[in-house]
Amino acid sequence: MINIAIMGFGTVGSGVAEVLTKNHDSIARKCGEDIRIKYILDLRDFPDSPFADRVIKDFELIEKDDDIKVVVECLGGLHPSYEFVKRCLLSGKSVSTSNKELIAEKGDELLQIAKDNNLNLLFEASVGGGIPIIRPLDQCLAANEVYEIAGILNGTTNFIMTKMIREQMPFEQALKLAQELGYAERDPSADVDGDDACRKICILASLAFGRHVFPSQCYTEGISKITLEDVEYAAQIGGVIKLIGRCKKLPDGRVTLMVAPTIVMRSCQLANVEDVFNAILVRGDAIGDVVFYGRGAGKLPTASAVVADVMDCVKHLNRRKYLFWEKGAPDYVADYREWETSLYVRASSFDAEAAFEKAKEIFGEDIRRLHREAEPAGELAFVTGKDTEIVLMQRMRIYENSGCSVIGCIRVCDL
């Protein structure tokens, strides 16, 4: 029998307990051990829970109990999760976690501690929830040189954009609906500002390219400024707006990454991913394009991935899996503005025709003008040709200084 502890008994933690109990026999058969929940750490009491007798409030009971071989971290956030996970690893316990902020910020340090102590730190649920992506990247695609990953990594923002695209629902109304349905938190900033997707793409970049990438190194932009006018103009070029997290390995060994609203062409596999579904596109030199698709969140899908990691930890007691990456470096991440892109620009001017001529003068004759129904006088929208973002933003400043007011600007994806 293997004793484990669960830290945090919220949505994911209670789901882990549920899955371990409901599927107890099949889990024991598959991993060759009877897994027993000995402790559940939480500041709250759960008198009506079947696990009430296992709830504790003192972390040291877990840390000092040598019978605990695996700890499940479901506390969320960075503190005290980081301190508790570090102490668990130092006290000889493997850890399974769904905590994307923890891995994105401290993954390199914690993986090194796990390696030094011949333990495992597994985090399949940290990126895709119930969508398998960490193991496939680490194992199934190990023979490939992965050079690019792009994805819809946040179900909440994808739900909001779907409502805006399909039902012409304004952003504020779509966000309110997402909150009412339980897809968005009361404070939705981590989702709509792009922080959640940022942490996930940092984890994927760290794993795929072998060196830690910190969230502070990833340019991040949310969807709160996207309007129905932008959605309508995007449709004119055969595209839809998605919040895309993207990372790429450069020929010199550095990486570049960003999270930002992006116009994705309908021909791209990511364009048709709707509602709360996520999709992650991985490009490798041998396999080509592979897409991982499914619900990126939810109590039981996430819990199932966490429990799979628990089973893996049990199967590999006293021996490590190969999940690991090196420490990061300040000069490892290149300026995202070195990426080539096209830009969709929406502007206003007292004379739209003159403003378009000025745009051609500044951005080049290959720009494409867009139109929409009931387009107000003085409004202008166009798509630039392709260039580095550094060059395009320099031209944008010149354009604004010429008397044209830029209302919005969105990258056009070439996936």
KAQUI-V575681 format. One record per run of one state. SS is the DSSP state (a for helix, b for strand, c for the rest). FROM is the first residue (numbers start at 1). TO is the last residue. If there is no record, write none. Layout:
{{SS & FROM & TO} {SS & FROM & TO}}
//
This chain:
{{c & 1 & 1} {b & 2 & 7} {c & 8 & 10} {a & 11 & 22} {c & 23 & 23} {a & 24 & 31} {c & 32 & 34} {b & 35 & 41} {c & 42 & 51} {a & 52 & 54} {b & 55 & 56} {c & 57 & 58} {a & 59 & 63} {c & 64 & 67} {b & 68 & 73} {c & 74 & 80} {a & 81 & 90} {c & 91 & 93} {b & 94 & 97} {c & 98 & 99} {a & 100 & 116} {c & 117 & 120} {b & 121 & 122} {c & 123 & 124} {a & 125 & 128} {c & 129 & 133} {a & 134 & 140} {c & 141 & 145} {b & 146 & 152} {c & 153 & 154} {a & 155 & 167} {c & 168 & 170} {a & 171 & 180} {c & 181 & 188} {a & 189 & 192} {c & 193 & 194} {a & 195 & 209} {c & 210 & 210} {b & 211 & 211} {c & 212 & 214} {a & 215 & 217} {c & 218 & 218} {b & 219 & 220} {c & 221 & 227} {a & 228 & 236} {c & 237 & 238} {b & 239 & 249} {c & 250 & 254} {b & 255 & 265} {c & 266 & 276} {b & 277 & 284} {c & 285 & 287} {b & 288 & 295} {c & 296 & 298} {a & 299 & 315} {c & 316 & 325} {b & 326 & 326} {c & 327 & 332} {b & 333 & 333} {c & 334 & 335} {a & 336 & 338} {c & 339 & 339} {b & 340 & 348} {c & 349 & 351} {a & 352 & 363} {c & 364 & 367} {b & 368 & 370} {c & 371 & 378} {b & 379 & 383} {c & 384 & 386} {b & 387 & 388} {a & 389 & 401} {c & 402 & 404} {b & 405 & 412} {c & 413 & 415}}
//
